Amino acid sequence: MQSIGVDNVDLGAATEHGVCVTNCPGFCSEEVALHTIGLIIDLTRKLTYFDRKVRQGKWDPLLGYTTHRLEGKTVGLYFFGSIPRAMIPMLQALNVRILAYAPTKTKEFLETYGVEKAETFDALLTESDILSLHCPLMDTTHHLISERELKLMKKSAFLINTARGKVVDEAALVKALEDGDIQAAALDVIEDEDTEQSRLFSLENTVITPHAAFVSEDSFYAARKMTLEQLVQRLSTDQRPTHLVNPGVSC
């Protein structure tokens, strides 16, 4: 059983040995959505940045990059699963334009949420004032954001990553932040969460949280409940688990 992501499980080996692998999709959507909104507001208002400066004895509201109102800005969402959908009412309350790159979703489907469809990933990159990543880690999303993509973004843009650390090429992001290719980044995940080290830690135009977006007593309860339901399905009723992620397994 995994919470959501299964990139740390050898699904081929599990399938070969008859092991059912399940996850708990959506168990923390509300938490991650709210955390993402918090990071957007943090960067927009420089909350963490100002806190650091005040603690250093620097009481100056004009330090750092220039701030602007969120109203009318474009928030770009990469993919449109349960977390971005939970964000929609929060974003609408901020009176922003919402743009999504979601190849499997139709324009009409996105419009029911008040969301515009970006026809290409490059269009999402070039139009977004704030780019928020919400994709799983797969071969096609590994280093999805690298030097080319960061160069396409606005120099005033913010990057938010509450997905997986390896979706972003961290070396390219460090360079982009140092060179001013984008304005700032807020991350709940980093590439190396084994040693918990990153060059991003030394940059002032970053906000980093310790892979904590999913955390709440309510999400923990939901995950445990979903896990037990999967076990009951498999062991007590001999059903295939609802949220099986290796459907080729004989179980």
N, C-alpha and C positions, 0 to 999 in steps of 0.2 A: 504494500500500500504506500502510495506517495500522496503528498498534499495536492499539488497540481502538476508541477514540472516533473518529468521522468528522465531528464537528460543524464542523471547519475545512475540509471539502471540499464543493464545490458538486456534489452528486451528480447534480442535474438536468443541469448542463452536461457533466459527465463522461459521463453516459448519452447525451446528444445527440451527443457527439463520438466515441462508440464506445470510451470508455476504461473498462476494468474497474477497479473499486475494491475492494480486499480488505482485510481486517484479520486480526489474530492473536488471536482470542478465547481467553482463559484462559492466555495466555503468562506472566502475572505474578500469577496468582491467589494463590499461596502467599505471595509477597512482600507484596502489598497486605493480605491477611488478617492476616499477622503484624504489619505496620505499624499496622493498625487496632487490634489487640489492645494493641500497645505504647502507642498514644495513650490507650486506655481506662485502662490501668494508670497511665499518666503523670498523667492528670487525677485519678484516684481517690486516688493517693498523693501528688499535688502535686510530682512529682519535678523537673520543669523549674522550677516556681515556687520551690521551696526552693533549687535550684542558683543561681538568679538572686539570691535574698536573701543566701545565704552569700557570694557573690562581692561583694555590696555591704557586707559586714561585719555582717550581721544573722543571728546564730546563735540562732534562736528557732523551735522546732518547732510552736508554736501560732499562727504567723502565717497569714493567709489564711482561706479558707472552711473550714467544718467537714468533717472526713473521716468516712467510714463504710466498713464492710466491703462488699466486692462480693457476698459470699455472700447469695443470696436476692433480689438486685436484678433488675430486669427490663431486659434489653438488647433494644431494638427495632431490627429490621432493615427498612429500606425497600428492597424487592425482594429476590429470592432467587436470584441467579445464581451463577456459579462462585466468586466471592470470599466471599460469605456462607457458602456451603457449606463452603469451606475453613476458615472460622472456627469452625464448629460444634464440632469436638473441643476446640479451645482454650477456647471459652466453657464447654463442659461441664466442663472441668477446673477452671474457676473457680466452679462450682456456682451458676450464675445461671439465672434463667428466661429463655428465649429466645422472643421474640414477633416475628412477621414479617408485614408487609403486602405481599402478593404476589398481586395479583388474578388472575394467570394460573395460579396453583398451587392445588391443592385442599387441603382440610384434611387429607385422608388422606396426600397426598404429603408435606406438611410434617411430619406426625407420624412418618414414617419416619426423619426426621432428629432427632426429639426436639424439634420446634419447634411452638409454638402459632400458629394463624392469627389475625391481627387482621382482623376483618370489614370494618373501615373505617380509613381513614387517621387520622381523628380519634381512634379508639380507640388506635391506635399512639402517637399524640402524648401522649395523656393518661395512658397506663399506663407509658410507658418512663421508666426512671431514666437510661438512656443510649440516645440515638437515633443510629444509624449509617446513613449514606446510601450506597447502592450502586446508583444508577440512572444510565443514560446521560443526556446533556443533549438534551432534545427540547422541542418547544413546550409539552408538558404538564408538563415538569419544570423549566422555566425559572422561577426564584424560587419553587420548590416550598415552600421554607421562608421565610416572610415574617412580617410582624407578627402576623397572625391565628394562624398555626401556633405561633409562639414564645409567644404568650399562653396557648395551650392546654397547653403543656408544664409540668411541675412546676417550681417555683422552684429545686428542688435538682437539676434535670436537667443532664446533659451532652449536648452536640451534637458528633458526630464526622462530618467530611466528607472522605472520600477518593475522592469521585466526580468532580464537575466544579464549579469555583468558582461558576458562574452558577446552579447549583441552589439556592444560598442567596442571599437578598437581603441583601447585606452591610451596608447602612445599617440595616436592621431588626435584624440580629444585633448590631451595635455598640450600638444603643439598648437592646436586651434585656439585653445583658451589663452595660451601665452602670446600668440601672434595676433589675437583680436579677430580671428575669423568668425567666432561667435562670442556673445557677451558673457554668458555664464552657464553653468550646468548644475543640476540637482540630481543626485543619484542615491537610490536605496540599495544598489548592488554594484559590486566591482568585479573585475576579471578574476582576481586572485583572492578568493574568500577562504582559502586554506591557511595562508600565512597572514592574511589580513593586512597586506601592504599595498600601497598604491602611490604613485607620484602625484596623483590628484590631491592627496592630503595636504600638500604644501602650497596649493594655490588658493588665493583669497576669493576668487570668483567661482567657488564651488560650495555646495552644501551636500553633505554626505551623511546618510543614516545607515545603521548596521543591519541591513536586510530585515527591517522591522515593520514594513508596511502592512504585513498580514496580521500583526499581533493585536489581539484583544481576547478577553475571556470568552466573548461570544463566538469569535471565529474558532477558538480552540474547541469549544463545545460542539460547534457545527462539524468540525473535522472528525472528532471522536464519534459523533452520531453517525455520520456517513460511513466511516470505517466499519463500525459495528454492523451497519445495515448490509454492507458488502459481504462481510464474513457470514452473516446469517443467510444471505442468499446462497452463498457457495456451500456452506457446511450443513445447514439445517433443511433447506428446501431443494438442494442440488440444482439450483439455477445458475446460469452464467451471470456473474456480477454485472450490474447495470453500467458501471463506469470502467469496464475492462479496456485497457489500452494496448493489449497484445491479443487482438481477436483471433489470431491464428492458433492460439494455444488449445490443446486438448485438456479441458479441465471439467 
